[in-house]
Amino acid sequence: MSTRSKGQWPIGSAHARMHQMQTQRFRMVVAYLGGNYRGWQRQDNAPSVQREVEKALAAVFDGLAVTLEGSGRTDAGVHATGQVAHADLPATIPPASLVKALNHNLPETIRIRSAAVVPETFHSRKNSRGKRYVYRIRWDGAPILPPWQTLRSANIRPPRDPEDITSLVSLFRGRRDWAPFTVANPVTRTTVRTVFSATAVVQANGLRLEFVGDGFLRFQIRRMVGALLQVGWGHYDRSWLEALLMSDRHAPDVYTSPARGLTLEHVYFRTPGPCYFGKLPSLSTDDD
């Protein structure tokens, strides 16, 4: 057995022998601060979270080229505490050792929170039922936050009455065409999505908004928050927002709130067992 540098798992010439080796599918929960990255997805000329984790996997497995599949993309600058990804890896490494070795080889802005062996039928994206995002706002002029909170909060001018936003946010619940809250993308087959839950809580010096849906489009949550702020600032009234929600056309006048306030907190999956991460809220209108 050859000597490996610190952080590598001694599996021999994995790159050359991969087709002969027994593999297992590993599900990983990934957390990251998105400020240094152009989003989750691998890109040719920009840093991404996916590429960093794949580089760490190559370091652990002696140069093995591994493709990591995430549950979905996050925009440039967006964070995660509960992104989920899977990869097929040599079966010689226990999950706990995989977590330790990967974190040794990753930048401090990315952490593998857990790993587990899952059935080979598990797929991070295809088996996902939904996601929960949180958007955190700190009002301009509010007291200084600790840096670990500042990095995940957007500094925004306060609305005339923050309570107005808490009364409007429930308008986002339901299944509809979200084209006004995204950008044209030829790869996106449909802009129809379901938002199961949408809440806003006024805090001492800011606002916390939470959205749970079966999936979200590029910029969708940031523009949902932006539209709420535009009404809160008095730029538009409630009828403008209601008309926007009835539209199926892209709306360039919707404000896109800063990426740094948005965090992917949780991914929900279809079936109970090792891959199951909680129950989606039901979509009801009893308290609208």
Order of alpha helices (4+ residues) and beta strands (2+ residues): alpha-beta-alpha-beta-beta-alpha-beta-beta-alpha-beta-alpha-beta-beta-beta-alpha-alpha-beta
